[in-house]
Amino acid sequence: MTSINSHLIEKINFYKTRSALRELEICTNSDSIFVNLNYLAELSEYFYVLRTGSYAENASQKLILDDVFTEELVQFLLYVCPDGFRFNRKINEQNILSLLFLSDRLMFPWVKEEVLNYLKNEEFQNTLYDTELLIQLCYLLKTQAIEPTETDPVFQKIANLKKQELVDEVLDSIPDSDVKSYMNKRIKEFRPYTCKPRPQIFFNWDDNFSHLYDN
């Protein structure tokens, strides 16, 4: 088990415990954790409306998110919430999908903006990412109707991978034929031109023309 996974497990256990500040229980697809609703309401319109409106979730201090897994929610919270009075807002292979999905699902536009900015910088281009994860990232960007220019860096990164047969294999597993077709098209736009030029033939018209009349 990697140190990153160990750290995530530690933080999942941390959020599983109710505290004086973390009183809102969020029931995910896989577990329950406790968060500070007042803090999140300052960062997200979703939680702001939940906190200030007359909703049963606010009264019961219980929110059901059955389309979310605990692991991805805690990954997201580790980005938006301080840990030991410090922030660690670093985007990487471990949290990028969670950040993109939940910034849309829970209305954190500033987090989505930071993810999109990260995709444009050299750190993303120079970091080795798993092929399947990159395809999943493109899928999320497509389903969230992100502007094509914002997604160009991801498609370019995929197009430059050495094992394009693996890219095609992952694309074939996408159930939505329209999305699959779109992603295939975008990747091909960025694939390097590999056609070898035809060898140059030196042909002397004057010399060959004269041979026609040698006999």
Residue frames as a rotation matrix with the C-alpha (Angstrom) as fourth column:
MET 1
0.576 0.817 0.000 0.00
0.817 -0.576 0.000 0.00
0.000 0.000 -1.000 0.00
THR 2
-0.194 -0.669 0.718 1.37
0.624 -0.648 -0.436 3.40
0.757 0.364 0.543 -0.96
SER 3
-0.798 -0.176 -0.577 1.84
0.578 -0.497 -0.647 6.27
-0.172 -0.850 0.498 1.45
ILE 4
-0.839 0.540 0.060 -0.83
-0.457 -0.761 0.461 8.20
0.295 0.360 0.885 -0.45
ASN 5
-0.071 0.840 -0.538 -3.40
-0.036 0.537 0.843 5.47
0.997 0.079 -0.007 0.15
SER 6
-0.320 -0.118 -0.940 -2.39
0.876 0.342 -0.341 5.25
0.362 -0.932 -0.006 3.79
HIS 7
-0.982 -0.052 -0.179 -2.86
0.113 -0.930 -0.350 9.00
-0.149 -0.364 0.920 4.14
LEU 8
-0.547 0.836 -0.055 -6.29
-0.519 -0.286 0.806 8.80
0.658 0.469 0.590 2.48
ILE 9
-0.019 0.514 -0.858 -7.40
0.465 0.764 0.447 6.00
0.885 -0.390 -0.253 4.80
GLU 10
-0.664 -0.307 -0.682 -6.24
0.748 -0.262 -0.610 8.05
0.009 -0.915 0.403 7.78
LYS 11
-0.955 0.290 -0.066 -8.30
-0.291 -0.957 0.008 11.04
-0.061 0.027 0.998 6.60
ILE 12
-0.293 0.883 -0.368 -11.36
-0.193 0.322 0.927 8.92
0.937 0.342 0.076 5.86
ASN 13
-0.132 0.180 -0.975 -11.25
0.848 0.529 -0.017 7.73
0.513 -0.829 -0.223 9.47
PHE 14
-0.911 -0.236 -0.339 -10.82
0.377 -0.813 -0.444 11.35
-0.171 -0.532 0.829 10.55
TYR 15
-0.768 0.640 -0.029 -13.96
-0.576 -0.670 0.469 12.46
0.280 0.377 0.883 8.69
LYS 16
-0.274 0.677 -0.683 -15.93
0.236 0.736 0.635 9.48
0.932 0.013 -0.361 9.96
THR 17
-0.438 0.024 -0.899 -15.79
0.897 0.077 -0.435 11.00
0.059 -0.997 -0.056 13.43
ARG 18
0.518 0.681 0.517 -18.29
0.554 -0.728 0.404 13.69
0.652 0.077 -0.754 14.38
SER 19
-0.574 -0.710 -0.409 -16.78
0.798 -0.372 -0.474 16.75
0.185 -0.598 0.780 16.08
ALA 20
-0.156 0.495 -0.855 -17.91
0.564 -0.666 -0.489 20.09
-0.811 -0.558 -0.175 17.52
LEU 21
-0.414 -0.066 -0.908 -17.40
-0.529 -0.794 0.299 21.65
-0.741 0.604 0.294 14.07
ARG 22
-0.812 0.088 -0.578 -18.21
-0.488 0.443 0.752 18.74
0.322 0.892 -0.317 11.78
GLU 23
-0.609 0.665 0.432 -21.86
-0.326 0.287 -0.901 18.00
-0.723 -0.689 0.042 12.54
LEU 24
0.313 0.728 -0.610 -23.42
-0.900 0.022 -0.435 17.48
-0.303 0.686 0.662 9.10
GLU 25
-0.214 -0.315 0.925 -23.50
-0.077 0.949 0.306 13.77
-0.974 -0.006 -0.227 8.24
ILE 26
0.043 0.177 -0.983 -23.07
-0.989 -0.131 -0.067 12.97
-0.140 0.975 0.169 4.55
CYS 27
0.209 0.121 0.970 -24.20
-0.148 0.985 -0.091 9.47
-0.967 -0.125 0.224 3.61
THR 28
-0.303 -0.417 -0.857 -22.33
-0.907 -0.149 0.394 8.39
-0.292 0.896 -0.333 0.49
ASN 29
0.409 0.408 -0.817 -22.70
-0.729 0.685 -0.023 5.30
0.550 0.604 0.577 -1.66
SER 30
0.094 -0.525 -0.846 -20.25
0.120 0.850 -0.513 3.48
0.988 -0.053 0.143 0.56
ASP 31
-0.427 -0.353 -0.833 -20.12
0.858 0.133 -0.496 5.12
0.286 -0.926 0.246 4.00
SER 32
0.782 0.598 0.176 -20.90
0.496 -0.767 0.406 8.17
0.378 -0.230 -0.897 6.14
ILE 33
-0.437 -0.890 -0.129 -18.65
0.826 -0.340 -0.450 11.09
0.357 -0.303 0.884 7.04
PHE 34
0.538 0.577 -0.615 -19.09
0.786 -0.607 0.118 14.36
-0.305 -0.546 -0.780 8.94
VAL 35
-0.339 -0.609 0.718 -18.32
0.817 -0.569 -0.097 17.83
0.467 0.553 0.690 7.57
ASN 36
-0.562 0.074 -0.824 -18.46
0.494 -0.769 -0.405 21.45
-0.664 -0.635 0.396 8.68
LEU 37
0.138 0.732 0.667 -21.55
0.988 -0.056 -0.142 22.80
-0.066 0.679 -0.731 6.89
ASN 38
0.789 0.163 -0.592 -20.91
0.249 -0.966 0.066 26.41
-0.561 -0.199 -0.803 7.88
TYR 39
-0.174 -0.942 -0.287 -17.44
-0.150 -0.263 0.953 26.31
-0.973 0.209 -0.095 6.36
LEU 40
-0.650 -0.070 0.757 -18.58
0.637 0.493 0.593 24.62
-0.415 0.867 -0.276 3.14
ALA 41
0.436 0.894 0.100 -21.45
0.845 -0.369 -0.386 27.11
-0.309 0.253 -0.917 2.81
GLU 42
0.455 -0.372 -0.809 -18.85
-0.155 -0.928 0.340 29.86
-0.877 -0.030 -0.480 2.40
LEU 43
-0.559 -0.825 -0.086 -17.28
-0.322 0.120 0.939 28.02
-0.764 0.552 -0.333 -0.54
SER 44
-0.950 0.244 0.195 -20.20
0.306 0.599 0.740 26.48
0.064 0.762 -0.644 -2.43
GLU 45
-0.588 0.805 0.072 -23.64
-0.757 -0.580 0.300 27.68
0.283 0.122 0.951 -3.50
TYR 46
-0.103 0.522 -0.847 -24.90
-0.048 0.848 0.529 24.12
0.993 0.095 -0.062 -3.03
PHE 47
-0.353 -0.104 -0.930 -24.00
0.842 0.399 -0.364 24.07
0.409 -0.911 -0.053 0.66
TYR 48
-0.999 0.042 0.034 -24.95
-0.051 -0.933 -0.357 27.74
0.017 -0.359 0.933 1.10
VAL 49
-0.311 0.945 -0.102 -28.51
-0.673 -0.143 0.725 27.04
0.671 0.295 0.681 -0.03
LEU 50
0.018 0.266 -0.964 -28.59
0.368 0.895 0.254 23.91
0.930 -0.359 -0.081 2.10
ARG 51
-0.679 -0.399 -0.616 -27.41
0.705 -0.119 -0.700 25.88
0.206 -0.909 0.362 5.15
THR 52
-0.962 0.230 -0.148 -29.65
-0.172 -0.930 -0.323 28.94
-0.212 -0.286 0.935 4.76
GLY 53
-0.458 0.835 -0.306 -32.77
-0.580 -0.020 0.815 27.31
0.674 0.550 0.493 3.33
SER 54
-0.066 0.550 0.832 -35.57
-0.925 0.279 -0.258 25.46
-0.374 -0.787 0.491 5.08
TYR 55
0.056 -0.016 -0.998 -34.54
-0.675 0.737 -0.050 21.99
0.736 0.676 0.031 4.04
ALA 56
0.934 0.357 0.022 -35.02
-0.275 0.679 0.680 18.71
0.228 -0.641 0.733 5.88
GLU 57
0.433 -0.852 -0.295 -31.30
0.589 0.515 -0.623 17.97
0.682 0.097 0.725 5.46
ASN 58
-0.353 -0.554 0.754 -30.41
-0.179 -0.751 -0.635 21.09
0.918 -0.360 0.166 7.43
ALA 59
0.328 0.589 0.739 -32.87
-0.855 -0.148 0.497 20.28
0.402 -0.795 0.455 10.20
SER 60
0.995 0.104 -0.005 -31.78
-0.096 0.929 0.358 16.65
0.042 -0.355 0.934 10.47
GLN 61
0.298 -0.954 -0.027 -28.09
-0.843 -0.276 0.461 17.43
-0.448 -0.115 -0.887 9.87
LYS 62
-0.179 -0.307 0.935 -28.02
0.135 0.933 0.333 14.59
-0.975 0.185 -0.126 7.36
LEU 63
0.237 0.150 -0.960 -27.39
-0.863 -0.422 -0.279 14.70
-0.447 0.894 0.029 3.61
ILE 64
0.363 -0.053 0.930 -27.60
0.205 0.979 -0.024 11.72
-0.909 0.199 0.366 1.24
LEU 65
0.212 -0.377 -0.902 -25.24
-0.927 -0.370 -0.063 11.63
-0.310 0.849 -0.428 -1.75
ASP 66
0.448 0.043 0.893 -25.73
-0.144 0.989 0.024 8.10
-0.883 -0.139 0.449 -3.04
ASP 67
0.965 -0.178 0.193 -23.97
0.225 0.182 -0.957 8.84
0.136 0.967 0.216 -6.34
VAL 68
0.387 -0.855 0.345 -20.72
-0.691 -0.517 -0.506 9.68
0.611 -0.042 -0.790 -4.53
PHE 69
0.524 -0.320 -0.789 -18.15
0.508 0.861 -0.012 7.41
0.684 -0.394 0.614 -2.90
THR 70
0.930 -0.152 -0.335 -16.49
0.258 -0.380 0.888 8.25
-0.262 -0.912 -0.314 0.41
GLU 71
0.085 -0.989 0.118 -12.99
0.834 0.135 0.535 8.01
-0.545 0.053 0.837 -1.05
GLU 72
-0.297 -0.203 0.933 -13.62
0.829 -0.540 0.146 10.61
0.474 0.817 0.329 -3.75
LEU 73
0.715 0.597 0.364 -15.48
0.311 -0.738 0.600 12.92
0.627 -0.315 -0.713 -1.37
VAL 74
0.766 -0.505 -0.399 -12.63
0.386 -0.136 0.912 12.85
-0.515 -0.853 0.090 1.15
GLN 75
-0.225 -0.831 0.509 -10.14
0.954 -0.083 0.287 13.48
-0.196 0.551 0.811 -1.67
PHE 76
0.086 0.367 0.926 -12.20
0.589 -0.768 0.250 16.54
0.804 0.524 -0.282 -2.53
LEU 77
0.944 0.327 -0.050 -12.41
0.215 -0.490 0.845 17.72
0.251 -0.808 -0.533 1.09
LEU 78
0.352 -0.895 -0.273 -8.65
0.769 0.111 0.630 17.40
-0.533 -0.431 0.728 1.48
TYR 79
-0.415 -0.469 0.779 -8.34
0.858 -0.487 0.164 19.98
0.303 0.736 0.605 -1.30
VAL 80
0.048 0.545 0.837 -10.97
0.245 -0.819 0.519 22.49
0.968 0.180 -0.173 -0.18
CYS 81
0.939 0.338 0.071 -10.59
-0.001 -0.202 0.979 22.18
0.345 -0.919 -0.189 3.60
PRO 82
0.161 -0.919 0.360 -7.54
-0.846 -0.316 -0.430 22.98
0.509 -0.235 -0.828 5.72
ASP 83
0.718 -0.072 -0.693 -5.63
0.284 0.938 0.197 20.11
0.636 -0.338 0.694 7.28
GLY 84
0.178 -0.636 -0.751 -3.90
0.976 0.017 0.216 21.06
-0.125 -0.771 0.624 10.51
PHE 85
0.533 0.182 -0.827 -4.63
0.259 -0.965 -0.046 24.74
-0.806 -0.189 -0.561 9.80
ARG 86
-0.489 -0.698 -0.523 -2.88
-0.397 -0.356 0.846 24.48
-0.777 0.621 -0.103 6.42
PHE 87
0.691 0.682 -0.239 -4.10
-0.493 0.204 -0.846 24.01
-0.528 0.703 0.477 2.87
ASN 88
-0.494 -0.775 0.393 -2.63
-0.088 0.494 0.865 21.48
-0.865 0.393 -0.313 0.46
ARG 89
0.574 0.791 -0.211 -4.19
-0.217 -0.101 -0.971 22.46
-0.789 0.604 0.114 -2.83
LYS 90
-0.552 -0.765 -0.332 -2.10
-0.649 0.145 0.747 20.38
-0.523 0.628 -0.576 -5.18
ILE 91
0.621 0.755 -0.213 -3.81
-0.698 0.408 -0.588 18.75
-0.357 0.514 0.780 -8.15
ASN 92
-0.565 -0.825 0.002 -2.45
-0.755 0.518 0.402 15.34
-0.332 0.225 -0.916 -9.12
GLU 93
-0.644 0.252 -0.722 -3.34
-0.407 0.686 0.603 11.95
0.647 0.682 -0.340 -10.55
GLN 94
-0.865 0.271 -0.423 -4.91
0.485 0.667 -0.565 10.86
0.129 -0.694 -0.708 -7.26
ASN 95
-0.440 0.709 -0.551 -7.47
0.473 -0.339 -0.813 13.66
-0.763 -0.618 -0.187 -6.93
ILE 96
-0.926 -0.006 -0.378 -8.06
-0.252 -0.735 0.629 15.24
-0.281 0.678 0.679 -10.34
LEU 97
-0.668 0.730 -0.142 -11.13
0.257 0.406 0.877 13.14
0.698 0.549 -0.459 -11.22
SER 98
-0.169 0.590 -0.790 -12.69
0.986 0.099 -0.136 13.73
-0.002 -0.801 -0.598 -7.80
LEU 99
-0.594 -0.124 -0.795 -12.04
0.299 -0.951 -0.075 17.47
-0.747 -0.282 0.602 -8.05
LEU 100
-0.955 0.221 -0.199 -13.56
-0.276 -0.406 0.871 17.75
0.111 0.887 0.449 -11.51
PHE 101
-0.495 0.806 -0.324 -16.61
0.483 0.565 0.669 15.59
0.722 0.174 -0.669 -10.75
LEU 102
-0.042 0.513 -0.858 -17.48
0.999 -0.003 -0.050 17.03
-0.028 -0.859 -0.512 -7.33
SER 103
-0.814 -0.213 -0.540 -16.73
0.223 -0.974 0.048 20.65
-0.536 -0.082 0.840 -8.22
ASP 104
-0.798 0.593 -0.109 -19.57
-0.309 -0.247 0.918 20.27
0.517 0.767 0.381 -10.72
ARG 105
-0.271 0.713 -0.647 -21.80
0.556 0.665 0.499 18.04
0.786 -0.224 -0.577 -8.58
LEU 106
0.113 0.253 -0.961 -21.52
0.988 -0.129 0.082 20.20
-0.103 -0.959 -0.264 -5.44
MET 107
0.742 0.297 0.600 -21.16
0.494 -0.849 -0.190 23.59
0.453 0.437 -0.777 -7.17
PHE 108
0.437 -0.730 -0.526 -17.59
0.337 -0.409 0.848 24.66
-0.834 -0.548 0.067 -6.40
PRO 109
0.970 0.022 0.243 -16.89
0.241 -0.233 -0.942 26.70
0.036 0.972 -0.231 -9.57
TRP 110
0.615 -0.787 0.051 -13.56
-0.788 -0.610 0.082 27.96
-0.034 -0.090 -0.995 -8.27
VAL 111
0.063 -0.570 0.819 -12.28
-0.305 0.771 0.559 24.40
-0.950 -0.285 -0.126 -7.89
LYS 112
0.613 0.214 0.761 -13.29
0.595 0.508 -0.623 23.58
-0.520 0.834 0.184 -11.46
GLU 113
0.963 -0.269 0.007 -11.52
-0.212 -0.777 -0.592 26.72
0.165 0.569 -0.806 -12.65
GLU 114
0.284 -0.906 0.315 -8.34
-0.835 -0.073 0.545 25.65
-0.470 -0.418 -0.777 -10.85
VAL 115
0.174 -0.165 0.971 -8.51
0.214 0.969 0.126 22.21
-0.961 0.186 0.204 -12.47
LEU 116
0.849 0.210 0.485 -8.94
0.508 -0.071 -0.859 23.72
-0.146 0.975 -0.167 -15.93
ASN 117
0.780 -0.626 -0.010 -6.01
-0.622 -0.773 -0.126 26.06
0.072 0.104 -0.992 -15.32
TYR 118
0.158 -0.717 0.679 -3.90
-0.497 0.536 0.682 23.12
-0.853 -0.445 -0.272 -14.19
LEU 119
0.524 0.118 0.844 -4.61
0.505 0.755 -0.419 21.32
-0.686 0.645 0.336 -17.47
LYS 120
0.973 -0.095 0.211 -3.05
0.121 -0.566 -0.815 24.23
0.197 0.819 -0.539 -19.35
ASN 121
0.616 -0.773 0.151 0.25
-0.763 -0.538 0.358 24.34
-0.195 -0.336 -0.922 -17.52
GLU 122
0.040 -0.738 -0.674 3.49
-0.773 0.404 -0.489 22.48
0.633 0.541 -0.554 -18.14
GLU 123
-0.580 -0.252 0.775 3.24
-0.761 0.506 -0.406 20.44
-0.290 -0.825 -0.485 -14.95
PHE 124
0.390 0.802 0.452 0.25
-0.462 0.596 -0.657 18.54
-0.796 0.047 0.603 -16.35
GLN 125
0.800 -0.084 -0.595 1.90
-0.570 0.207 -0.795 18.01
0.190 0.975 0.118 -19.73
ASN 126
-0.111 -0.975 -0.192 5.13
-0.743 0.210 -0.635 16.77
0.660 0.073 -0.748 -18.14
THR 127
-0.388 0.037 0.921 3.52
-0.812 0.459 -0.361 14.46
-0.436 -0.888 -0.148 -15.58
LEU 128
-0.883 0.041 -0.468 2.97
-0.229 0.832 0.506 10.81
0.410 0.554 -0.725 -16.44
TYR 129
-0.265 0.879 0.397 -0.73
-0.878 -0.050 -0.476 9.92
-0.398 -0.475 0.785 -16.20
ASP 130
-0.604 0.170 0.778 -2.44
0.164 0.983 -0.086 6.56
-0.780 0.076 -0.622 -16.55
THR 131
-0.982 0.190 0.021 -4.06
-0.006 -0.142 0.990 6.17
0.191 0.972 0.140 -19.99
GLU 132
-0.323 0.922 -0.214 -7.43
0.798 0.387 0.462 5.08
0.508 -0.022 -0.861 -18.64
LEU 133
-0.108 0.239 -0.965 -7.48
0.791 -0.567 -0.229 7.99
-0.602 -0.788 -0.128 -16.20
LEU 134
-0.838 -0.250 -0.485 -6.87
-0.059 -0.842 0.537 10.45
-0.542 0.479 0.691 -19.03
ILE 135
-0.785 0.618 0.042 -9.76
0.223 0.219 0.950 8.96
0.578 0.755 -0.310 -21.02
GLN 136
-0.066 0.762 -0.645 -11.99
0.989 0.137 0.061 9.20
0.134 -0.633 -0.762 -17.94
LEU 137
-0.440 -0.186 -0.879 -10.91
0.439 -0.898 -0.030 12.82
-0.783 -0.399 0.477 -17.55
CYS 138
-0.987 0.085 -0.139 -11.91
-0.163 -0.454 0.876 13.56
0.011 0.887 0.462 -21.15
TYR 139
-0.486 0.853 -0.188 -15.22
0.630 0.491 0.602 11.79
0.606 0.174 -0.776 -20.59
LEU 140
-0.068 0.422 -0.904 -15.98
0.917 -0.331 -0.223 13.98
-0.394 -0.844 -0.364 -17.57
LEU 141
-0.709 -0.272 -0.651 -15.01
0.066 -0.944 0.323 17.14
-0.702 0.186 0.687 -19.42
LYS 142
-0.919 0.393 0.016 -17.28
0.027 0.021 0.999 16.16
0.392 0.919 -0.030 -22.31
THR 143
-0.237 0.891 -0.388 -20.28
0.835 0.391 0.387 15.33
0.496 -0.232 -0.836 -20.10
GLN 144
-0.039 0.173 -0.984 -19.88
0.772 -0.620 -0.139 18.64
-0.634 -0.766 -0.109 -18.26
ALA 145
0.689 0.372 0.622 -20.02
0.719 -0.457 -0.523 20.54
0.090 0.808 -0.582 -21.57
ILE 146
0.243 -0.723 -0.647 -16.64
0.280 -0.586 0.760 22.18
-0.929 -0.366 0.060 -21.03
GLU 147
0.741 -0.009 -0.671 -15.51
-0.553 -0.575 -0.604 24.36
-0.380 0.818 -0.431 -23.94
PRO 148
0.929 -0.359 0.090 -13.41
0.351 0.777 -0.522 22.34
0.118 0.517 0.848 -26.45
THR 149
0.381 -0.832 0.404 -10.50
-0.196 -0.500 -0.844 24.76
0.904 0.242 -0.353 -26.15
GLU 150
0.312 -0.215 0.926 -10.34
-0.948 -0.140 0.287 23.98
0.068 -0.967 -0.247 -22.42
THR 151
0.752 0.068 0.655 -10.04
-0.247 0.951 0.185 20.25
-0.611 -0.301 0.732 -23.14
ASP 152
0.817 -0.441 -0.372 -7.39
-0.397 0.039 -0.917 20.52
0.419 0.897 -0.143 -25.88
PRO 153
-0.063 -0.944 0.325 -4.44
-0.970 -0.019 -0.244 19.89
0.236 -0.330 -0.914 -23.51
VAL 154
0.016 0.121 0.992 -5.88
-0.580 0.810 -0.089 16.55
-0.814 -0.574 0.083 -22.38
PHE 155
0.912 0.350 0.213 -6.59
-0.021 0.559 -0.829 15.31
-0.409 0.752 0.517 -25.89
GLN 156
0.601 -0.768 -0.222 -3.12
-0.628 -0.283 -0.725 16.44
0.494 0.575 -0.652 -26.94
LYS 157
-0.181 -0.662 0.728 -1.55
-0.952 0.302 0.038 14.52
-0.245 -0.686 -0.685 -24.05
ILE 158
0.373 0.406 0.834 -3.47
-0.216 0.912 -0.347 11.37
-0.902 -0.051 0.428 -25.03
ALA 159
0.987 0.069 -0.146 -2.54
-0.153 0.098 -0.983 11.76
-0.054 0.993 0.108 -28.70
ASN 160
0.331 -0.942 -0.053 1.15
-0.793 -0.247 -0.558 11.89
0.512 0.226 -0.828 -27.81
LEU 161
0.399 -0.158 0.903 1.15
-0.653 0.642 0.401 8.69
-0.644 -0.750 0.153 -25.77
LYS 162
-0.577 -0.739 -0.349 3.42
-0.781 0.374 0.500 6.00
-0.239 0.561 -0.793 -27.20
LYS 163
-0.924 0.251 0.289 0.97
0.262 0.965 -0.003 3.12
-0.280 0.073 -0.957 -26.84
GLN 164
-0.647 0.702 -0.299 -1.89
-0.760 -0.626 0.176 4.32
-0.063 0.341 0.938 -29.02
GLU 165
-0.478 0.478 -0.737 -3.26
-0.100 0.804 0.587 0.79
0.873 0.354 -0.336 -29.27
LEU 166
-0.702 0.211 -0.681 -3.97
0.710 0.280 -0.646 0.99
0.054 -0.937 -0.346 -25.51
VAL 167
-0.819 0.424 -0.386 -5.77
-0.318 -0.896 -0.309 4.31
-0.477 -0.131 0.869 -26.08
ASP 168
-0.514 0.630 -0.583 -7.96
-0.691 0.099 0.716 2.67
0.509 0.771 0.384 -28.74
GLU 169
-0.585 0.251 -0.771 -8.68
0.398 0.917 -0.003 -0.24
0.707 -0.309 -0.636 -26.42
VAL 170
-0.780 0.288 -0.555 -9.87
0.473 -0.307 -0.825 2.06
-0.408 -0.907 0.104 -23.62
LEU 171
-0.731 0.518 -0.445 -11.95
-0.632 -0.759 0.156 4.12
-0.257 0.395 0.882 -26.05
ASP 172
-0.592 0.494 -0.638 -13.69
-0.276 0.619 0.735 0.97
0.757 0.611 -0.230 -27.27
SER 173
-0.684 0.294 -0.668 -14.91
0.680 0.589 -0.437 0.33
0.264 -0.753 -0.603 -23.72
ILE 174
-0.897 0.390 -0.208 -16.91
-0.260 -0.847 -0.464 3.60
-0.357 -0.362 0.861 -23.63
PRO 175
-0.490 0.763 0.422 -20.63
0.647 0.643 -0.411 2.67
-0.585 0.072 -0.808 -23.78
ASP 176
0.452 0.666 -0.593 -21.87
0.116 -0.703 -0.702 5.97
-0.884 0.248 -0.395 -25.23
SER 177
0.182 -0.382 0.906 -21.22
0.933 0.359 -0.036 5.77
-0.311 0.851 0.422 -28.99
ASP 178
0.814 0.160 0.558 -21.60
0.383 -0.870 -0.310 9.53
0.436 0.466 -0.770 -29.51
VAL 179
0.825 -0.554 0.116 -19.04
-0.448 -0.516 0.730 10.35
-0.345 -0.654 -0.673 -26.82
LYS 180
0.292 -0.724 0.625 -16.74
0.376 0.688 0.621 7.63
-0.880 0.053 0.473 -28.14
SER 181
0.423 -0.063 0.904 -16.94
0.902 -0.061 -0.427 9.04
0.082 0.996 0.031 -31.67
TYR 182
0.942 -0.035 0.333 -16.30
-0.041 -0.999 0.011 12.57
0.332 -0.024 -0.943 -30.44
MET 183
0.662 -0.722 0.200 -13.28
-0.364 -0.077 0.928 11.55
-0.655 -0.687 -0.314 -28.38
ASN 184
0.271 -0.534 0.801 -11.82
0.723 0.662 0.197 9.52
-0.635 0.525 0.566 -31.24
LYS 185
0.640 0.061 0.766 -12.14
0.665 -0.543 -0.513 12.51
0.385 0.837 -0.388 -33.52
ARG 186
0.937 -0.259 0.235 -10.52
-0.333 -0.868 0.368 14.91
0.109 -0.423 -0.900 -31.04
ILE 187
0.493 -0.794 0.357 -7.59
-0.023 0.398 0.917 12.59
-0.870 -0.460 0.177 -30.32
LYS 188
0.301 -0.349 0.887 -6.90
0.902 0.406 -0.146 12.10
-0.309 0.845 0.437 -34.03
GLU 189
0.914 0.075 0.399 -6.74
0.226 -0.910 -0.348 15.88
0.337 0.408 -0.848 -34.44
PHE 190
0.708 -0.643 0.292 -3.68
-0.693 -0.555 0.460 15.95
-0.134 -0.528 -0.839 -32.19
ARG 191
0.697 -0.483 0.530 -1.93
0.323 0.872 0.368 12.75
-0.640 -0.086 0.764 -33.22
PRO 192
-0.072 -0.812 -0.579 1.48
-0.425 -0.500 0.754 13.47
-0.902 0.301 -0.309 -34.76
TYR 193
0.763 0.269 -0.587 1.71
-0.637 0.163 -0.753 13.07
-0.107 0.949 0.295 -38.53
THR 194
0.168 -0.704 0.690 3.61
-0.359 0.609 0.708 9.81
-0.918 -0.366 -0.151 -39.01
CYS 195
0.912 0.195 0.360 3.34
0.241 0.454 -0.858 9.25
-0.330 0.870 0.367 -42.76
LYS 196
-0.044 -0.998 -0.041 6.84
0.377 -0.055 0.925 8.88
-0.925 0.025 0.379 -44.21
PRO 197
0.341 0.147 -0.928 7.56
-0.649 -0.677 -0.346 11.04
-0.680 0.721 -0.135 -47.26
ARG 198
0.940 -0.014 0.341 8.01
0.249 0.711 -0.658 9.28
-0.233 0.703 0.672 -50.57
PRO 199
0.027 -0.999 -0.039 11.66
0.575 -0.016 0.818 9.01
-0.818 -0.044 0.574 -51.64
GLN 200
0.433 0.071 -0.899 12.71
-0.463 -0.838 -0.289 11.75
-0.774 0.541 -0.330 -53.99
ILE 201
0.406 -0.245 0.880 13.31
0.705 0.696 -0.132 10.54
-0.581 0.675 0.456 -57.56
PHE 202
-0.118 -0.527 -0.842 15.85
-0.300 -0.789 0.536 12.39
-0.947 0.316 -0.065 -59.63
PHE 203
0.269 0.335 0.903 14.62
0.743 0.524 -0.416 12.32
-0.613 0.783 -0.108 -63.20
ASN 204
-0.533 -0.527 -0.662 16.40
-0.082 -0.746 0.661 14.15
-0.842 0.406 0.354 -65.99
TRP 205
0.514 0.851 0.105 13.79
0.065 0.084 -0.994 14.87
-0.855 0.518 -0.012 -68.63
ASP 206
0.493 -0.367 -0.789 16.31
-0.834 -0.458 -0.308 16.04
-0.248 0.810 -0.532 -71.21
ASP 207
-0.581 -0.804 0.125 18.48
-0.752 0.589 0.296 12.93
-0.311 0.077 -0.947 -70.87
ASN 208
-0.453 0.470 0.757 15.57
0.160 0.879 -0.450 10.48
-0.877 -0.083 -0.473 -71.04
PHE 209
0.613 0.700 -0.365 13.95
-0.205 -0.306 -0.930 12.29
-0.763 0.645 -0.044 -73.93
SER 210
0.106 -0.671 -0.734 17.16
-0.976 -0.211 0.052 12.02
-0.190 0.711 -0.678 -75.98
HIS 211
-0.718 -0.406 0.566 17.30
-0.381 0.909 0.169 8.23
-0.583 -0.094 -0.807 -75.43
LEU 212
0.269 0.904 0.333 14.01
-0.033 0.354 -0.935 7.85
-0.963 0.241 0.125 -77.26
TYR 213
0.920 0.094 -0.381 15.77
-0.354 -0.222 -0.909 8.73
-0.170 0.970 -0.171 -80.47
ASP 214
0.022 -0.982 0.188 19.10
-0.694 0.120 0.710 6.95
-0.720 -0.146 -0.678 -79.93
ASN 215
-0.379 -0.127 0.916 18.02
0.327 0.908 0.262 4.08
-0.865 0.399 -0.303 -82.12
